[in-house]
């Protein structure tokens, strides 16, 4: 276990990952930029890339803003685990 992992396990994650509006708006933009580049994203990637524990909530926000994001359910090779992968279908219409 790395020093960083031990530090996070001691409850210090709250110092990094706040639950305020500004943090979620920043994550929304980071995730949208990632999707606009033609990339898909899953919860583990969102955590590693952007520190986002609740990808589905961020996707919900982006959908409310009018972005057409599709969800694909991925099953592990052994068939015992399932997770979501999100892709931007098309860019939001500019007004």
Backbone bond lengths (Angstrom), bond angles and torsions (degrees), N, CA, C in turn:
res aa  C-N    CA-C-N  psi(-1)  N-CA   C-N-CA  omega(-1)  CA-C   N-CA-C  phi
1 X - - - 1.463 - - 1.531 108.41 -
2 X 1.310 115.24 133.14 1.459 119.27 -178.30 1.522 110.92 -76.58
3 X 1.307 115.28 163.50 1.456 121.12 177.60 1.529 110.82 -60.86
4 X 1.344 115.86 -38.83 1.464 121.02 178.93 1.533 111.49 -63.28
5 X 1.337 117.07 -42.12 1.462 120.97 179.19 1.530 110.68 -64.29
6 X 1.334 117.09 -41.30 1.477 119.86 178.04 1.519 110.96 -64.03
7 X 1.345 116.35 -39.78 1.454 120.42 -179.99 1.525 110.84 -62.81
8 X 1.350 116.43 -41.69 1.462 121.21 179.31 1.522 111.43 -67.61
9 X 1.342 117.03 -37.14 1.464 120.66 -178.54 1.532 111.99 -67.20
10 X 1.302 118.07 -22.42 1.466 121.57 179.89 1.524 112.45 -79.40
11 X 1.301 117.11 7.92 1.464 120.48 177.79 1.516 113.59 95.13
12 X 1.298 117.56 2.99 1.452 121.19 -178.67 1.523 113.40 -73.96
13 X 1.341 117.66 -9.40 1.463 120.55 179.86 1.519 111.45 -57.73
14 X 1.361 116.55 -27.09 1.470 119.43 -179.59 1.515 111.48 -65.96
15 X 1.328 117.00 -24.66 1.453 120.24 178.32 1.526 111.05 -72.32
16 X 1.326 116.56 -23.59 1.465 121.34 -178.08 1.519 111.38 -97.63
17 X 1.355 116.75 -50.23 1.460 122.31 -172.86 1.525 109.87 -102.77
18 X 1.341 114.89 96.50 1.453 120.15 179.89 1.517 109.93 -88.22
19 X 1.322 116.61 156.95 1.465 120.57 179.41 1.530 110.80 -103.13
20 X 1.310 116.95 36.23 1.459 117.70 -179.29 1.529 110.70 -96.73
21 X 1.301 115.25 167.87 1.462 122.22 -175.84 1.523 111.82 -61.95
22 X 1.314 116.95 -42.20 1.461 120.81 -177.00 1.527 111.31 -59.86
23 X 1.326 117.84 -41.18 1.463 121.35 -179.74 1.520 110.21 -63.51
24 X 1.343 117.46 -45.59 1.461 119.33 -177.67 1.526 110.70 -67.13
25 X 1.325 118.11 -35.22 1.461 120.24 177.76 1.522 110.16 -65.24
26 X 1.312 117.64 -40.17 1.459 121.02 177.51 1.522 110.06 -64.19
27 X 1.324 117.25 -44.25 1.463 120.93 178.00 1.516 110.48 -63.14
28 X 1.317 117.55 -41.23 1.470 120.56 177.40 1.522 110.11 -55.39
29 X 1.326 117.25 -47.17 1.461 120.87 -177.77 1.522 111.04 -67.47
30 X 1.333 117.32 -41.20 1.465 120.64 179.19 1.530 110.83 -62.63
31 X 1.319 116.39 -43.58 1.467 120.82 -179.82 1.524 110.17 -66.99
32 X 1.337 117.25 -42.63 1.464 120.69 178.50 1.528 110.59 -61.98
33 X 1.313 117.78 -43.47 1.467 120.79 178.37 1.526 110.72 -60.65
34 X 1.326 116.04 -41.07 1.467 121.55 178.26 1.534 110.40 -61.53
35 X 1.325 116.75 -44.13 1.469 121.46 -179.79 1.528 111.66 -68.98
36 X 1.332 117.01 -36.44 1.463 121.19 -179.65 1.523 112.08 -65.09
37 X 1.313 117.02 -23.79 1.463 121.44 177.59 1.526 111.88 -77.72
38 X 1.339 116.41 0.93 1.459 120.69 179.48 1.518 113.60 91.45
39 X 1.314 116.72 6.63 1.460 121.16 178.80 1.519 110.79 -86.65
40 X 1.313 116.39 152.05 1.459 120.75 168.89 1.526 105.98 -97.96
41 X 1.336 116.48 169.89 1.465 119.97 179.62 1.521 109.68 -145.90
42 X 1.314 115.61 144.05 1.464 121.41 174.96 1.528 107.67 -124.86
43 X 1.328 118.30 169.85 1.465 120.37 -175.08 1.532 114.74 -57.43
44 X 1.312 118.46 -38.30 1.461 120.19 -179.74 1.529 111.12 -67.60
45 X 1.327 116.59 -40.40 1.463 119.96 176.43 1.525 110.92 -64.31
46 X 1.333 116.93 -41.01 1.464 120.84 179.46 1.525 111.04 -61.73
47 X 1.312 116.45 -40.05 1.463 120.54 178.30 1.526 110.21 -66.71
48 X 1.315 117.10 -47.12 1.466 120.80 -177.87 1.522 113.20 -68.13
49 X 1.322 117.51 -40.36 1.458 121.29 -175.65 1.529 113.45 -82.44
50 X 1.345 116.85 -40.32 1.460 120.40 -170.04 1.525 114.63 -125.60
51 X 1.328 118.36 1.37 1.463 120.73 -178.41 1.515 112.32 68.55
52 X 1.316 116.91 28.04 1.462 122.40 -175.34 1.527 110.18 -97.55
53 X 1.332 115.90 113.05 1.455 121.58 178.67 1.528 112.14 -83.32
54 X 1.330 117.87 -23.38 1.469 121.53 -173.74 1.528 110.98 -122.41
55 X 1.314 115.47 69.31 1.461 120.39 -178.45 1.524 111.68 -58.32
56 X 1.317 117.64 -41.11 1.469 119.26 -177.76 1.530 111.70 -61.05
57 X 1.327 117.27 -33.26 1.467 120.52 177.61 1.528 110.57 -69.41
58 X 1.324 117.09 -40.03 1.464 120.92 177.66 1.529 110.24 -65.92
59 X 1.328 117.45 -40.32 1.467 121.43 177.79 1.524 109.78 -63.48
60 X 1.322 116.57 -40.59 1.471 121.00 177.54 1.528 109.94 -58.81
61 X 1.341 117.40 -45.54 1.468 121.18 177.91 1.525 111.51 -59.86
62 X 1.321 116.44 -43.78 1.462 120.22 -179.28 1.528 111.61 -65.95
63 X 1.318 116.36 -37.64 1.471 119.84 176.81 1.524 110.67 -65.55
64 X 1.335 117.18 -38.72 1.470 120.46 177.69 1.525 111.09 -63.78
65 X 1.334 116.23 -28.61 1.465 120.67 177.51 1.523 112.21 -79.88
66 X 1.337 117.33 -0.36 1.453 121.34 174.82 1.518 115.95 101.16
67 X 1.319 118.20 6.13 1.462 120.71 179.62 1.528 109.93 -82.59
68 X 1.313 115.40 135.55 1.466 122.31 -177.25 1.532 108.95 -91.03
69 X 1.324 115.76 92.59 1.459 121.99 -176.97 1.522 108.58 -112.14
70 X 1.330 115.41 128.97 1.464 119.59 179.68 1.527 110.02 -103.72
71 X 1.322 114.66 152.53 1.457 121.91 179.77 1.524 108.58 -114.10
72 X 1.303 115.17 134.35 1.455 121.50 174.24 1.524 107.49 -122.40
73 X 1.332 117.19 130.00 1.462 120.77 178.88 1.519 108.82 -89.23
74 X 1.320 115.01 123.86 1.464 122.12 -179.42 1.522 108.33 -102.83
75 X 1.320 116.43 136.80 1.465 122.55 176.63 1.517 108.40 -111.01
76 X 1.333 116.45 137.14 1.463 120.35 179.75 1.523 110.43 -64.19
77 X 1.319 115.95 164.59 1.466 121.27 -179.50 1.530 112.10 -58.01
78 X 1.330 116.04 -32.88 1.462 120.10 -179.30 1.525 111.98 -85.00
79 X 1.326 117.00 -9.81 1.459 121.08 178.13 1.513 115.10 79.12
80 X 1.334 116.89 8.37 1.463 119.20 -176.13 1.529 113.73 -101.12
81 X 1.331 118.00 -8.60 1.461 121.10 -179.42 1.529 109.85 -129.36
82 X 1.333 115.29 143.50 1.457 122.18 179.14 1.518 108.34 -130.47
83 X 1.325 116.97 141.92 1.455 120.51 174.82 1.521 108.82 -150.34
84 X 1.325 115.32 161.37 1.466 121.61 -177.24 1.522 110.65 -93.36
85 X 1.317 114.44 147.00 1.461 121.50 172.30 1.523 106.18 -130.06
86 X 1.325 116.80 128.98 1.459 121.86 -175.59 1.526 110.87 -110.50
87 X 1.343 115.22 142.96 1.462 122.27 179.33 1.526 108.56 -138.33
88 X 1.326 115.90 140.54 1.462 121.10 175.68 1.515 108.18 -80.15
89 X 1.332 116.24 119.98 1.460 121.23 -176.58 1.522 111.28 -76.38
90 X 1.323 115.93 -46.04 1.468 120.19 177.33 1.519 108.17 -154.78
91 X 1.301 115.39 160.67 1.457 120.07 179.86 1.518 110.77 -75.04
92 X 1.313 115.32 147.62 1.461 122.29 177.84 1.524 109.34 -63.11
93 X 1.326 115.44 138.95 1.465 121.13 178.69 1.527 109.96 -64.26
94 X 1.329 117.68 131.67 1.463 122.09 176.83 1.515 109.02 -82.59
95 X 1.324 115.47 141.45 1.477 120.82 178.96 1.492 110.78 -115.54
